């Protein structure tokens, strides 16, 4: 084997090693991209679950506020009825004492 053939063979071996290392790098990059993609999906899923929980809590809070408003309205009606009865009673007392 001549020196030129020896150098050519060495160059070809080095070129093959370089190509294999580039291929390994590309495979590692693809694996990293796949992992990043799954992480993105997981993050989106967690955000969706948290958002749904927040919507549920808001709906529950609005329902409690509506119940409280109804209870307050009922108390207001009872107070107004009692106040009207008190006014009527006082008018009767005033009418009796005025005679």
C-alpha positions as CSV (number, residue, x, y, z in Angstrom):
1,X,0.0,0.0,0.0
2,X,1.4,3.4,-1.0
3,X,1.5,6.4,1.3
4,X,-1.3,8.0,-0.7
5,X,-3.6,5.0,-0.3
6,X,-2.8,4.9,3.4
7,X,-3.7,8.5,3.8
8,X,-6.8,8.0,1.8
9,X,-7.9,5.1,3.9
10,X,-7.2,7.1,7.1
11,X,-9.2,10.0,5.7
12,X,-12.1,7.7,4.9
13,X,-12.0,6.3,8.4
14,X,-11.9,9.7,9.9
15,X,-14.8,10.8,7.7
16,X,-16.8,7.8,8.8
17,X,-16.2,8.5,12.4
18,X,-17.2,12.1,11.9
19,X,-20.4,11.1,10.1
20,X,-21.3,8.7,12.9
21,X,-20.7,11.4,15.5
22,X,-22.9,13.8,13.5
23,X,-25.6,11.1,13.3
24,X,-25.4,10.5,17.1
25,X,-25.7,14.2,17.7
26,X,-28.8,14.4,15.4
27,X,-30.3,11.4,17.2
28,X,-29.7,13.0,20.6
29,X,-31.2,16.3,19.3
30,X,-34.3,14.4,18.2
31,X,-34.6,12.7,21.5
32,X,-34.3,16.0,23.3
33,X,-37.0,17.5,21.1
34,X,-39.3,14.6,21.8
35,X,-38.7,15.0,25.5
36,X,-39.4,18.8,25.2
37,X,-42.6,18.0,23.3
38,X,-43.8,15.7,26.0
39,X,-42.9,18.3,28.6
40,X,-44.9,20.8,26.7
41,X,-47.9,18.5,26.6
42,X,-47.6,17.8,30.3
43,X,-47.4,21.5,31.0
44,X,-50.5,22.1,28.9
45,X,-52.3,19.3,30.7
46,X,-51.5,20.7,34.1
47,X,-52.5,24.2,33.0
48,X,-55.8,22.8,31.7
49,X,-56.5,21.0,35.0
50,X,-55.6,24.0,37.1
51,X,-57.9,26.2,34.9
52,X,-60.8,23.8,35.3
53,X,-60.3,23.7,39.0
54,X,-60.3,27.5,39.1
55,X,-63.5,27.6,37.1
56,X,-65.1,25.2,39.5
57,X,-64.1,27.2,42.5
58,X,-65.4,30.4,40.9
59,X,-68.7,28.7,40.1
60,X,-69.0,27.4,43.6
61,X,-68.2,30.9,45.0
62,X,-70.9,32.5,42.8
63,X,-73.4,29.9,43.9
64,X,-72.6,30.7,47.6
65,X,-72.9,34.4,46.9
66,X,-76.3,33.8,45.2
67,X,-77.5,31.8,48.2
68,X,-76.3,34.5,50.6
69,X,-78.2,37.2,48.6
70,X,-81.4,35.1,48.7
71,X,-81.0,34.7,52.5
72,X,-80.4,38.4,52.9
73,X,-83.5,39.2,50.8
74,X,-85.6,36.9,52.9
75,X,-84.3,38.6,56.1
76,X,-85.0,42.0,54.6
77,X,-88.6,41.0,53.8
78,X,-89.0,39.7,57.4
79,X,-87.6,42.9,58.8
80,X,-89.8,45.0,56.6
81,X,-92.9,43.0,57.7
82,X,-91.9,43.4,61.4
83,X,-91.3,47.1,60.9
84,X,-94.7,47.6,59.3
85,X,-96.3,45.8,62.2
86,X,-94.4,48.0,64.6
87,X,-95.5,51.1,62.8
88,X,-99.1,49.9,62.8
89,X,-98.9,49.2,66.5
90,X,-97.4,52.6,67.2
91,X,-100.1,54.3,65.2
92,X,-102.7,52.5,67.2
93,X,-101.0,53.6,70.5
94,X,-100.8,57.2,69.3
95,X,-104.4,57.1,68.2
96,X,-105.6,55.8,71.6
97,X,-103.5,58.2,73.6
98,X,-104.6,61.1,71.4
99,X,-108.3,60.7,72.4
